[in-house]
Amino acid sequence: MNFIPFYQRWRGTILLILALVIGWQLLYAAIGEVAMRSPLETLHDSFVLLAKPSFWPHVQETLAAFAMALVIAVVSGLVIGLALGFNRLANEVMEPMLVAFYALPKVTLYPIILLSFGLGISAKVAFGAIHGVVPIALFTINAVRNIKPILIKTGRVMNFSAWDMSRRVLIPAALPEIFSGIRVGFALTLIGTLLGEMFASQRGLGYMLMTAIGLHNVETIMAVTFMLIVFAAAISSILLAIDRRLHKRA
Amino acid sequence: MRFFGKAALLRIAVVLALIALLELLCRTGVIDNFTMPPPSRIAQDFWHLLIAGKHFAAILKTLGNAAIAFGLAIVVGIIAGAVIHGFAGLREALEPLFATYYAVPVFAFYPLLIVLFGLGEIPQIIIAFMLGVIAVIMNTLNGLDRVPRVLLKTARVNRLTPSETALRITLPYATPYVLTGAKLAIAYALIGIIGSEFIMSKGGMGFEIAFAYTNFDNATMYPLILLILVASIAANSVLGYWERTLLGRRGQQ
């Protein structure tokens, strides 16, 4: 690989990561061992955690809850979005309500969800899903409504069946925007799931964080936070890259 | 007459129908009273909570802290947005941060902040500020991007200094977009404060809600939740109205 073009392409990201690591190291120098660990120590602690067998059930629990929440959010978001996108009146009635719900501080609803679903994995799943479903629905509505009418007319002129119409016209035209919605929904669902675990649960990474706070276990707090951020940032960057490519093609 | 169009009337009908459905489900016992009291009951409790003033201190503390975090996020966010907009290289470097920021659970920093500042209000305000400020920056940048070239040229013709240009032209033009960010910042300020009060705190509405939850005290919990939702919807509507007025004046909707 030729290094120079690679550097030019990723210069922004590389500089940002460098700046964050340097800032972290400086903050550590200023604050010290009481509250923080240095970047290198955190990296080391992360590997120590990854090597521990007792760490993996928590990862598994969080991933399972997150995956279920994401599936529910994507499927119901798409269904709501498509239903409203193709129905003008229903959309006029419902969209402002969705926007209002999107802007609600949903954390507040967590006790209600706990009461309804109990203190198990289903409460976390529900909490993650309600964070993700609305943006996916809103983006899908937008995607459907912004399909250029000429594309649909062209399809009709060519006598496309409903199947061909959706496969060759509607889906390719709406996909970039829908994907953006899924990208945003991914991030929000992850936050929702972790928040659910931090407020009340008996397993998972959010629970680990809370126990570590109780024990003032700075190593674990830093290492888990660090790994969560790396995970979230990595997946988001990949989704963002796909998103940009889809939009460029459209 | 736009205000009471067909869609708006239908929307009110849908909301009323949902409330009636909840009432019915609660009254018939499909949803038991330990999970949720009927909406009519919640409304009564809400009224009692307001006139009794028992949780007044907690309400004031939470909404006050949220207001401080919101104010900080707006001021810092607009200034940072204006500065970042001026440096294309800086912006390019920060772009991945903006794109992934909301995928990062900011609450994970709360423990760290507690260790640093103690279990008081400062960590909560910092969390709420951290959540809100990026939304303000992103929307400020979006607004500044949309300033028409002709306005900038006019500023140059009139020999305005950069700060005059910012105060008289670019920032006023960007205001409706900044307001979009401000609406998000309200939600984030409340999320930050109440979320951290849930996780660990010594007082505030989040604390009271969590306390009521552990004591099965639905007569306190539901009204407090309702109050937060009402406050957030009210603040949002005011900003939304302002945003629409500004855009309407420019002939956009």
Interface residues (C-beta under 8 A of the other chain):
Chain A: R11 G12 T13 L15 L16 A19 I31 V34 A35 M36 L89 E92 V93 M94 P96 M97 A100 A103 L104 P105 K106 V107 T108 L109 Y110 P111 I112 L114 L115 S116 V184 F186 A187 L188 L190 I191 L194 L195 M198 F199 L209 M210 A212 I213 H216 V218 I221 M222 V224 T225 L228 I229 A232 A233 I235 S236 S237 L240
Chain B: G5 K6 A7 L10 R11 V14 V15 F34 T35 M36 E92 A93 L94 E95 P96 L97 A99 T100 Y102 A103 V104 P105 F107 A108 F109 Y110 P111 L112 I114 V115 L116 K183 L184 I186 A187 L190 I191 I194 G195 F198 I199 M200 G206 I209 A210 A212 Y213 M221 Y222 I225 I228 L229 S232 I233 N236
